[in-house]
Amino acid sequence: MSETKENRYKQLVEHIFFDAAFGGYRPGTTEIAFARPDIERAATALKIELPKNVGDVLYAIRYRTPMPKQVVDTQPEGMEWIIEGDGRARYKFALVPINRIVPNKELATIKVPDATPEIIGAYALNDEQALLARVRYNRLIDVFLGVTAYSLQSHMRTSVAGIGQIEIDEVYVGIDRHGVQYVIPVQAKGGKDQLSVVQTKQDLACCAEKFPDLVCRTVSAQFMDDDRMAMFELAVQNGRVCVVEEKHYRLVPAGDITADELRGYRR
């Protein structure tokens, strides 16, 4: 995203957050509700040209860029503002405990023979697409969760009751040796992006509504430095997203995995 577009989006979000016409922020406020037309009204007030896809304003602030500094400055210690879906074309700022999910740099790295077709690596358009492709072609969902999993749909866009429209990066379905069937929503992040607590909660809500007979196991994948990939299985406890399992993988030519490393993995 260009710096100009990012600044424009932040101005719109900041205006909605503080403007009394939108029921804006006052000390002690923990929620501020607004709707999509409020973005258009804010753009008119600020004389800002909106993108053709108005939803991109909120998507960018929720998943790609930090909140405006003026909004962040109102956060009490240990708390942060997020934007949640609150129904169709409705949203709310919500003050929640800070919940950062970042890779543990001290965790051991597991080498996996790289099965990614070279042409895929050559033409992947961005970090997210490249990461999803590597996860898919190397069956890393199977390796990580210990189930047989199949990609059902990429970039699933759907509506969830009480939340509104959401998008899941990729959805897998799977089965284990006991016959238990799973639905596995996957979110993918590049090296600079942080895993989204908002998106994890949305993914869980979506799977509970759309796949009620399947066990939902939420997975997040993120590029790290040195071509490593961190994979997390996530859950929600007491309103907070927590890490159930974390593994780090590096895709390498099969010949780069030594006998000593193979013996180490057996232990």
N, C-alpha and C positions, 0 to 999 in steps of 0.2 A: 504494500500500500504506500502511495506517495505521501510525503510529509504534509503537503497541502490538503489532501483528502483527509488524512488522519486528524489534522487540526480542525478541519471543518466539522467532522463528526463529533469531536470532543466539545466543540462550542455548542452544538445542538443538545448533547446529553447534559452538559453543565447547565444550560438554560432551563431545561425541563426540571432538573434536580432542584434548582434554587427558586424558580419563579413561583410566586404565590398563586398565580392563575392556574397552575397545575397541581396545587396543593403541596407546594415545595417544602424544602427542608427547614426545620427549626430545631434547636437543641433538644435532644431527647427523642427525636423522630427515629423510628426503626424501620418503617416501610413508607414508600411513596409510590402510589399506583398511577399509571398513565396508559394511554392507548396510542395506537399508530397515528391517528389524526393529530395528536399533540406534537408529533415530530414535524408534521407539515406546518402547523401553526408556529412552532419555534423557528422554522426556516424562514417563514414570512416575517416574523418579528426581527430576526437577525439579518434579513436580506441575504440569505444563503441559498444557493442553488442545490436542490436535492438530487441525489442520484435517481436513475430510473427505477431501481429497486430500493425502495425506502427501507426495507428490512435489512439492507446491507449496513446501515448505520449502526443498528443494535448488534448485528452479528459481529461487526468489527470490534466493538467495545467489549462484548462478552467473551470473545475467543482470541482476538489477535493483538489488541493494544490495551495498555493500562487505562484505568479511569482517569478523567481529568484531574489535575493536581488540586484544584479547589475542592473537588469532591473528596479526594483522598485526605485532605487536611481536616475534614470533619470526623474522620474515623477515630473512635476511642481506641486506646491501646488494646491490641489483641483482637480487634474486630476489623471487618472490611465490608465495603459495599459491593454487592453483585446485582446483576439484572436477571430476574427470573421471568419465565412465561407465566401469565396469570389468566389464561383463557385465549380464545381466538382474537388475535390482533390486540391483546392486552398484556401489559407487562407491569413489573414493579421493581423498584430499588429495594433491596432487602439487606439489612445489616446483620452479618453472620460472623461467627468466629473465623479467624484466619485459618485456612486449611490448605497448606502448600504440599503438593505431591511432586517431589523431585527425585531423580535417581540417586541411589546411595553409591557414591564413587568408590567405596571400599569393597563393593561386592565383586566376587570373582566373575570372570568372563568365560562363557562356554562357547567353544568354537563349533560351528555347524558347517558341513560341506555346502558350498554355495550352488544352488540349483537355479538361480535367476538367469533366464535367457539374456545374453549380452545385449540383444537389440532392445530389450525392455529398459535396461540401465541406460542405454544411449539416448532413448527418446522420452523418458519420464519427464513430465513437465514441471514438477515442483517437488519439494521435500515430502509432502503428504502423500502424493501419488506414488513416489518412489518407495516410500516406506510401506504403504499398503501392498504394493506389488511384491516386495521382498518377503513380507509376511506370508502372502498368498502362495508364491511359487516355492517357498521353502517349508511350507506346512508348519509354520512356527506356532500357530494356534494349537495344532495337535501336539507338538513337542512341549509347549508350555503347560497346557492344561491336562495332557494325558488322555485326550479323547480323540475320536476321529471326527473331523470337522470339515464342513463344506461351505464355501461362500454362497450365500443366498442372494444378496443384493448389495451393490455399492451405492453410497450416497442415498440412502433411503430417506425420502421426505414424507412425513405423515403428520397427522394431528393427534394430540393426546388430550384427553379430557382434563380440564383444569389447568393446562399448560399452554396449549395452542400448537402451532406448527413447529416441528423440530426436524433436524437432519442428523442421521447417524452415518458416520464415515463408511462403515461396512458392517453387514450383519452376517454371521455364520450360524448354521445349525449343526449339531453334532450328536454323537451317541457314544456311550462307553460300553465296556465289556459286559455290564449287567443289564444293558438295554435302556438305561436312563437316557432320555433325550434332553438336549440343551439348546438354548438360544444364546448367542454370544455377540453382543454389540461391541464393536471395536472403534475406538477413537485413536487417531494418529496425529502426532505432533512432530514438527521439525525441531531442530536443535535449540532455537531461541524461544519457541512457544512453550507455555506451561500447560500441563494437563488441567482440564477444566472440571471443577467440582460441579458447576451448573450442568454441564453436558452429561456427566456421570449420573446425576439424579434423573435427568430427562430420559436417558437410555433405560434405566431401571423401570421408570414409570411406563415407558412405551412397551417394553417387553412384558410387563405384568398385564397390560391391557390387550396387546395384540397376540401374545403367545402364552395364555394363562396355564396351559398344560405342560409347558416346558420349563426346565430349571434355567434361570437367567444367571450367567456368569459374565460380568462386565470386564473387558480387557482394554487397557490403554497401552499404546506403543509409542516410543519416542526415540528419535535419533540422538545419540550422544557424540562425544568426540571420538576420534580414531576409528570411525566406521562401526562403532558399537551401537546396538539397539537395546534399550531397556523395555521390558515388558512387565506390566503390573496387572494383577487381578484385584479388582476393587470391590468394596461393599460399603453400605451406609449403616452406621451405628450412631444412635442418638443424634441424628441430623447431620452427622459429619461423615465425610468419605474417608475410609481407611484402607490401607494396603493389606490384602490377604496374602499375597505372594509377589515377589519381585525376582526376576532373573535378567541377566545381561547376556546377549548373544553377539558373536561376530561371525559373519559369513566369510569363509575362506575356501581356497582350493582344497580338495580332499587331502592332497599330499602335504599340506601345511599342518595337519593334525598329527602330532607325534605319538608314538606308542606310550610314552610316559604320560601324556595328557589323557589318552584313552584309559589307561589304568587308573589315573586320578579320578576320572568321571565315575568309574565303577565304585569307588569308595564314597 
